[in-house]
Amino acid sequence: MAFHEIRFPANLSFGSVGGPERRTEIVTLTNGFEERNTPWAHSRRRYDAGVGLRSLNDVETLIAFFEARAGQLHGFRWKDWSDHKSCAPLAAPGPEDQLIGTGDGVTTVFQLQKTYVSGLQSYSRPIRKPVLGTVLVAIAEDPKVEGLEFTVNMETGEVTFALPPDLGTRITAGFEFDVPVRFDTDNIQTSVASFQAGDVPTVPVVEIRL
């Protein structure tokens, strides 16, 4: 099993259905109250790659991509059009979008992450697959130069500084990102007649842990 650093055709993922999934274990007590717990620290996303197919040429592209990944065997990148930026969907990423760490004068490596906030609660999602050329970084609101003051590992989402940020300084970043996924089926069934009648195949895709 391997991960292929290639993105599923973005024109085919556009319009796809999907989003985050959580796993919650619920036990109802004899008094009617509930105990709720989750074994997952992070959500997992699922999508349907078949929804974006609009022509028989798209079907051919899908099958070629599926065969090159050997079905479920190899992972790949997926663009989630509803959530692929460090900022609001219609905004452009900026170097102060997301807090990714605080300097301690020693640490030079920081993981990209996106924090979702609602009320007093928040969830920080590790970003493992940033998009090449989109990562902007700042220390204490001072933008840094990629290749000179920092580098980004596009396969892990780790930012490495040439010098450790000073103690107490805020390290922030802005970026676009993909979701690491695999096909959740080893079987794709389609026909010319059914596709022309508007019946597109279901092609499940699921996020993988890296």
N, C-alpha and C positions, 0 to 999 in steps of 0.2 A: 504494500500500500504506500502511496506517495501523494504529495500535494503538487498539483500542476499550477504554476504561477501564470495562469491564463484566465481571463474573464469570460464568463458566458456572454454571448453577444448581447450588448446592452439594448439593442432595438427589439430583441425578443423578450427580455425581462421587463421591458416597459409595459405597464398594464397588467402585470402578473398579480395574483392574489397571494397574500401571505403576511406574516408578522410574528411577533414574539409569542413564545409558548412557555408557560410555567408549569411546574409539577408541585401540587399541594396535596399532602396527606391529611385527611380529615377523619377524626374519630368522634362520633357522637356519644356522649356519656349518658348514663341512665337517667340523669336529671334533666336531659335535654340540651345541656351546654355542649360546646364543641371544643376540641383541642386540634389546632391546626399547626402543621409543621411542613417544612420543605427540605428535601435533600439537595436541592440545587441552589448554589450561590448565584448563578447567572442564568438568565433566560436562554432559550434556544429558539431559533427562528425557522419557520417552515414556509415554503412557497410552492406555487404550481407553475412550472415553466411552460405548460401547454397553453395557458390563457393568452400569451403574447403572440401566438402563431397566427399569421394573417394570410399566408399564401403557401402553396406547395413548395416554393423555394425555401420558405422558412422551415418547413418540415424537413427538407433535405439538410439544411444547416444544423438543425437540432440533432438529427440522426448521426451526422458526421461528428458532432461534438460529443454525443453520447458514446459512440464507438471508440473515439480517441481516449475517453476516460475509462473505458472498459466497464461501463455501467456504474455500479456503486463503488468500484475499486479505488478510484483516485479522486481526490478533492480538487476544487477549483474555486475561483472567485465569482461572486455574484453581486451585482449592483442592485441594492434595494432602493428603488426610486423614491420611496416615502421616507427614507432615513439613511442618507449617505454622506452627510456633512456634519461638521462640528458645530454648525450654527443652524439658524432657521432655514427651511428648505429653499426659500426664495432669496436668501442672502448669500454673500460671498464669504468664505472662510477668512478669518483674521487671526493674527498671532496671539490674541488674548481671549479667544473663544472659550477654551477649556483649561482648567487648572490640572496639571499632570504631576505636580509635586512641589516640594519645598526644599530649597537648598540646605545642606548641612555642612558644606565646605569640604566634603569628602566624596560623596556619590556623584558619578558622572553619567549614569545610565538611568533613564526614566521611561516608563511605559506609557504610550499614548492611551488615553481613555476619554470616554464621553460620559458626562454625568447628567442624569435625568432627574429633574426636581419637580415635586408636586407638594405644595404645602410645606410642612416641616420635614418631610421624608425625601430621601434621594437614593439613587442607585448609580453606581459607577461601573460602566461597561468597558472592559479592556478592548482596545482596538488593535488587532493583530495584522490587518491587511490594509495599510494606508495606500492611497493612490499616488503613483510616482509624480513628482513635480508639484504636489499640492500642499505639502507640509510647511507650515510657517510656525516659527518658534520665537518666544520672547522670554527674557529673564528680567524681572522687575520692570515690566512694560517696555523694555528695550529690545527691539527686534534683533535677532541674530542671523548671521549669514551661513546658509547651508554649504557644507564642503570646507568651510574655513573655521567656523566656530562650533559647528555641530554636524553630525551625520545621522541619517535615518536608515534603519534596517527595514526594507520594504516587505520582508518575509515574516518579521516578528512584531513590527510596530514599536521597536525600541529606539529612543533618541539618545545618542551618545554625545556628550559635550567634550570639547578639547580640554577644557579646564572645569573643575567642579564649581557649580554655582555657590555663591557666598551663603553663609548661614542665614536662614530666615527669608531668603529671597523667593518670590513666587515664580514658578516655572509654568508657562502657559503655552498652548499650541492651538492652531487651527488647521483643518485638513479635510480632505474627502477620503472615504474609505469604502472597501468592499467587505462582504461577509464571506468567510470561508465555509464552503458547503460541499455536499456530494449529492448525487442522485439517490433518491430513496426507493429506487426500483431497479430491477435488472431486466425489465420488460417494457417496451414501448409498442403499443398497438395503434395503428392508424391505417386509413384507406383513403384513396382518392375520392370515392363516392361519399363517404361520411364527412370528410373534410369540406368538400364542396357544398354539402348540405348544412354546414355550420357546426358540425359536431367535431370539436377539436379534442385531441388525446389529452388525458391527464398525465402529467409528468411531475411527480412530487420531488421536491428538493429540500434537503434538511441541513441545517447548520452543524458543523463539526467542531469539536473542542481541539484546540492546538496548544 
